[in-house]
Amino acid sequence: MRALAALALALVPTLALAHGGQPQVLRLDFAPQLPGQVFASTDNQGPYIGEPAAGFRWLCEDAIAANAGVRFVTPLGAGPTHWLVGTQDGLFETRNRGCDFAHLAGPLAAQRAVAASRHPARPAEVLVATDGFGQPNDVFRTTDGGETWAAAGLAVPDRITGLVRSEANPAVVYVAHALGAARSDDGGQTFAPIKLGPAGLDVAPEEFVLLAAPPGGDGGRVFAAVERIGGTHLLRSDDGGESWTSAVVIDDLPLELAFDGTGQRGLVITPFAGARRSEDGGLTWAAAPLPVERLGCLTREPGADRLWGCTNVFFGGPWAVGFSDDFGRTWAPALGRFQDVVGRWPCARESQGKACCQHLCPGEGPGGSCDDQAPAVGEACADPLQPDAGVGPGPDAGLDRGVPDGAVAADAQPLPAADAGPVRDGEVRDGAAGAVDGAAPAAPPAGGDGGGCRHGPGTPGTLAPFALALLGIGRRRGRRR
């Protein structure tokens, strides 16, 4: 798989991989503090945050760090404003709901993380698995919303590749790494080794990928994949990884797996070999057609049976983010195109998020143009914002109202202070400090830099279909958790 990813990179023109071009959603996260909201993290444009009914807003990755490469978003604590964000550039936190970011302090200050897992009943308890290069990696746990962190003591002298918490018993946690795999029965405080598969399969650690630990039972049921060219084994264990059986062999990779809330209905998707369904908790699997080809990011919304998924709109996908309420038999778009956002993420005028994102545009078409944007933006997406008129003094003064640059929505009305997630154009939600500017901000420096933030250069190029296919597989495999 690493060889395929390397080949894809070799075939893709340099400009095509430049910052902001041809984004692809790689992961979907949910925050119980923002019910109904989904965080769609992209490979090069940051998260798109929203829901089907109200639409999506965009927070550019430059608000976190230049070319950050967002990997996941996880809330810390019970409130809606403190988030942990994993990126290729390390771990960051925001304490004002995504408008300002800083590197995480403490033992994770110099670490990079592959995944995070939040305890479903204890919002201050979160696990983070690191995958930095050239240093020992571990699973870190916080029980106070990220104020302090403690390592489990794995000290793996290579990368951790996956972290899965059991939906049946949140005290049971599984981790995969470059030397093997392990299970914790105390919520991630300590781990003990488990097997990598059936004895006769002779599984190497780099082939082993954790997939899911579904609802039902005592937490001992867990699924993994042994990814091999010529046949990927879907493995099932009912005793917490002490023994494994190969449930089905699929001539494709990578696999993505989701179960319903009962843990009985299962759905496996692959890039090219179609889907498999199970109605008996994963004991048997049968081929099943899907109305959407090359579906990815398969996940179930917590507390519901709604499935979410993503497709690559630059490789024939029908939408960027979609959902299904009949366990994958039919799908509806939630975010059709990246350009179809209802505005940027609302932040105060003096915030990092406002400064970094105001001169950028959400999404880019195959030719690199910024047409058909909503809200409207200037040519080349580099026009300076005009002062936001019509916002009087008060707790919402200075907030980006999500209207076209230099304009004011006619029906703009403040909303209650309760934070309920992304807002529509012309609405104000968070109580943000700041005052209405008396003059338009200076135009950005040459090169499209927005408000002093560093943005990567480049315009998307044209990709050959074969290179796109390999790149899509490599991108998805690289974000395994």
N, C-alpha and C positions, 0 to 999 in steps of 0.2 A: 504494500500500500504506500509506503514511503517512496518507493521507486516510481509509482504512478504519479504521485503528487509532484515529485521532482521533474518528471517528464512534462507534466502539465505546465509547470512554471517555465520550463525551457521553451515551450511552444507558444506561450502567451507573450505578445509584444509588451515591452516595458511600460509604455504609456497606458496600456489597458489595465494594468494593476495599480496605476497611480491613485492617490487618495481621492475617494468620492466617486469613482467611476464604477458603474454597473454593480450596485450593492446587492447583496444577497442576505436574507435572514438566515441565521445559523442556529438561533436558540429562542425559545419562548419561555418567559417566566411570569409568575403571578404574585401579587402582593395581597394578602387578606385584608390589609388596611385600605386597599383601593378595590373594592369588590367589582368584578366584571371587567377590570382592566387587564390588559396583557402588555408585557414589555417584549417587544420584538427586537432583539439585538442583531445588528447587521455586521458584516465583516469590515466595512470601511466607512460607515456613516453614523455610527452610534445607534441608540435605541429609538424606535417609533413606539409611542405609548398611547393606547386608546382602546376602543371597543367598537363593535359594528354599528351600534345605533348612533353614537355621538361622533364617530370618526376618530382619527389618529392625529396626535401632535408629534413633532419631531424635536429631539434634543441632539444636536450635532456632537460627534465624538470629540471635537476640538475643545468643547467645554470641559472635558475631562483631562485630556492631554492630546498633543498633536499626534495624529495617526494612532490613536489609542488602541484600536482593535478590541471592541467590547466583547467580553466572553459571557458574562452573566450579570444580572441585577438582583440583589436580595435585600429585603428590608431588614433593618436591625432594630429590635424592640417593637413595642406595640403601636407606636405612633406612625404617621404617614410620611415624616420628613427625613428620617435617618436611613440612608441606604448604603449598602456595600456593593461596590462595582468592581468586578474582576476584568482586567484588560491585559493585553499583551505587554503593556508597559508597567504592570504591577497592580496592586490593590489600592483602590481609592475609596473614600467615603464622602458623602454629602450629608449635611445636617439641615439643609433647607430645601429638600425635595428636588435636587438636581440642578440647582442654580449656581452653586459653587462647590468645588471639589478640592480635596487635599489627599496626598498620599497617606495611607493608613499608618499609624504610629505603632510602636511596640515591636514584638517579635516578628510581626508580618510586614514590617516597614520595607524590607528589601526583597520580599517574596512575590512570586507570581502564582496565581491559583488557577487550577483547571476547573474546579466546581465548588459550590457551596450548598449546604443543606440545612434548612431551618426546621426546628422541631415544630410539628403542627399545633401543639397545645401550649408550648412555652415560647412565646415570640422573642424572648431575650436570649434563647439558646440556639446557637448557630455553629455549624461545622464548616471548615474550609480545608480543602486538600490542595497542597502546593505542587507545582511542577517546574520549578526553576532549574536552570542548567548550571552545572558545576558546583552544586551545593546539596547537602542532605535535604530531603523533602519529608513532610509529615502531614498529619491531620491535626488541625488546631481547633480548639473548642472555646467558645465564650458562653457564659451564662448571664452576663450583665449587659447584653446589647452591644458588644464590641468594645467595651471600655478596657477589658483585660482578656488575654488569650493564653491558653495552655496547650502544649503539644502532647500528643498521645504517646510519643516515644518510639515511633516507627523508625525515624531517622534513615529513610531509604536513600542509599547513595546514588540515586537516579530519579527519574520522574515518576510521579503518581499519575495514573492514567484515567481513573474513574472513581466515583463516590456515589453510592446508592443507599438511601435510607428505606427501610421496610415500611410500606404503608399499613401493614397489619400490626406491627409493633415498632414504634419509632425509636425504641431503645436499641434495636438491631440495625447495625450499619455495616455495609460491605465496602471494601476498598480494593482496587487493583493497582498494581505498580510494576515497575520494570523487573522486579525479582519474584513476583508471584501475586497472591491475593490474601486477604485477611477479613475476619469478621469481628465486630465488637458487639457485646451484649449489654453494655452499660452506656449507650448513647455516644460512643466515640471517645471515651476516656482511655480505654485500653483495647488492643487488638490481638487476636490469635490467628495463626496461619490457617488457611483452608486449601482444599485441592483446586486444581485448575481444570478438571474435567475427568471423564472416564479414563481409567488406567491405560486402556488400549489405544487411546487417541494421541497420547504423547504430545500434550499441548505446551507450547513455549509461551512465556509471559507476554511477549509482544503480540501474540495472536489472540489473547484473552480479553474480551470486552464485556464489562458489566452492562446489563440492559435495564432490568426492573426487578423490584421485589413487591409484588402486587398485594392488594387487600386480601383478607381471608386467612385464617389459620393463626399461627403464633409467631410469624415472622421468619420461619425457616424456609419458605418458598422463595426462590430467587432464580432469575433467568440471566444467562450470559450467552455470548457468541464466541466461537472460535473462527476467526476470519481467515479464510484461505482461498487463494485463487483456485478455482475449480470446484469449490464446494464449501460453504460456510455452515458450520454446525450450530443450530440453536439448542443450547443446553438448558436443562431444568434440574434443579435440586430441591428436595423437600426437607432436607435436614441441615439447612444453613451452609451448604457448600462442603459438607463432609463426604458426600457422594453425588455423582452427576449421571444423567442419562442424556443421550442425544435425541431430541424430540423430532427434529426434521433437518434435512440437509438442503440448503438453497444455493443454487449456482449464481450467487451475486454477493455483493458487499458494498457498503456496510448495511447492517440490519438496524431497524428502529422498531421499538415495541411499546405498546400501551395496552392496559387492561381497563375494564369498566370498574365502577365502584364496588361491585360484588367480587371482583377478581376472577370471574368465570369466563367472561367474553374477552378474548385477546385478539389483537390485530398486529401483524408484522408487515412492515413495508420495506421495500428495497428499491434501489434506483432504476433497475431495468427488468427484473424478473417478476414483477407484480407483487401481489399481496397474499398473505395467508391468514386464515381466521381459525380461532379455536372457540368452542362453546363449552369446553369441559375443564377450564382452568389451566390450559396449556399442555394437557396430556397428548392431544392429537391436533393436527393442523391440516387444513384443506385450502387449496388454492381458491382465491376469491377475486373477482374483477373489481377494480377501483375506477371511478369516473375521472380521476385526476392522475395523470402520469407523473412519474418521478417526484412523488410527494416526499417531503422531508420534515424535520422538526416535529415529529409526531409526539404529542403529549396530551394528557387529560387535565382539564381544569380542576383544581382542587375543590372538593365539595360538590362536584357536579359530574355528569356523564358527557359533557360536551368535549369533543376532541378538537384540537387545534393542530394546524400544520402549515407548512410554507412550501412554496415552489420558487424556482429561479425564473423570474420573468424575462431574463435575457437569454434563456435557454428553453423557450417554448412553454414556460409555466403560465397558467391562466391568471394568477394573482400572487401577490407577495405574501399575504397572510390570509388563511381561510379557516372555517370552522365547520363542524358536523355535529348535528344533534341526533343522528341515528347510527352512531358508531361507525362512521366512515362510508356509509352507503351513498350518501349524497353530501355535497359540500357547497358552501356559500362563501363568497369573498367578504373578508373583513377590511382588508386594505388591498385594493386592486393594483394600483401602481404606487410607487414611492412618491410620485408627484401629487397624489390624491390626499394629502394631509390637509387638515383644517387650520393649520398654523404652527408656528414654532412653540416650544414648551414655554409657558408664561413665567417670566422672571423679571425682577426689578431691573431698572435701567442700568444701575451701577454694577450688576452682578457679572460674574465670569461667564455664565451661560448666555446672557444677553450680548455681551461684547464679542464672544467667540462665534455665535451663530447668526447674528443679524445680517451679515453680508454673504451668507452661504445659502444655497437652495437645497431643498429636500429632493433627493432622487435625481438621476440623470438618464435621459433616454439613450438608446443605442448609439446615436450619433454624437452624444455629448452635449446636446442642447438643453436649455432650461425652459422650453416653451410649455404652455399648458399648466403652469404652476398655480397652486391655490394655497395661500393667497398670492396675488400677483406680485411679481418681483421685477426689478429692472433688467435691462438687457445684460447678459453675461452674469447675472446674479451678483453684481458688485456695486450696485448703486447704494449710496449711504442712506440710512433711514432719516426721515424728516422727524421733527418733534411730534410726539403723540399729543394732539390737541384734544380738548374736551374732557380731560381727566383732572378733576379738581383735587385740592388738598384732602388728605385723609389716609386711612390705612392702606388703600390700594393705589395711591399715587405712585407713578413711576413704573408701574407694571406693564410689561409687554402685553398688549391687548390682542395680539394675533390678527390684526387687520393689515391690509396691504401697506407696504412701505409708504409713509407720508400721508396716509389716509386714516379716517376714523369711521367705524361702522355706525350706521345711522341709528341702530337700535341698541347701542352699547349701554348696558346696565350692570352695575355691580351685583355680584352674587353673594350669598351668605359666606361667612368666613370659614365654614366647615370645608375641609379639604376632601373633595370627592373625585380627584383625578383630573385628567385633561379637560379643557374647557373649549367651547366653541368660539368662533370669531366674535369679538366684541364683548366677551364676558371676562370678568375679573374674579379670581377666587382666593388666592393666598393673600394674607395681609403682608404687603411688602413695603419696606421703607424706601424713601426716595421722593423727589419732587419733579414736577414737569420742567423739562429743560426749556430754556429761553431761546435757544438757537439750535440749528441742526448740527449734529455731530460732524466732525471733519470726515472727509472722504477717506476711505481706506488707502493705505500705501500701495504703491505699484505691486502688482502680483496678486491682488485680491485678498490681502491680509485683512481680517476683520477685527477691528478693535484691539490690535496689539497681540492677537493670538497667532501662533504659527500654524499654518496649514500646509499640507503636502501639496506639491504641484501636480499638474497633469490633467489630461483629458482622455476619456476612454477611447480605446482604439477598436478595431474590428477583430473578433476572435473567430478562428475556424471552429466549426462544430465539434470536431474531435477534441481540440484543445479545451473547448468549453466543457465537454463531458468529463474529461479527466480532471479539470480544475474543480468542477462541482463536487466530484467524489472526494478529491483531496481536501477541499475546504471542510466538507462535512466530517470526514474522518479525523481531521485535525482538532475538532472541537469536542470530541468524545468526552464524556464525563462519567 
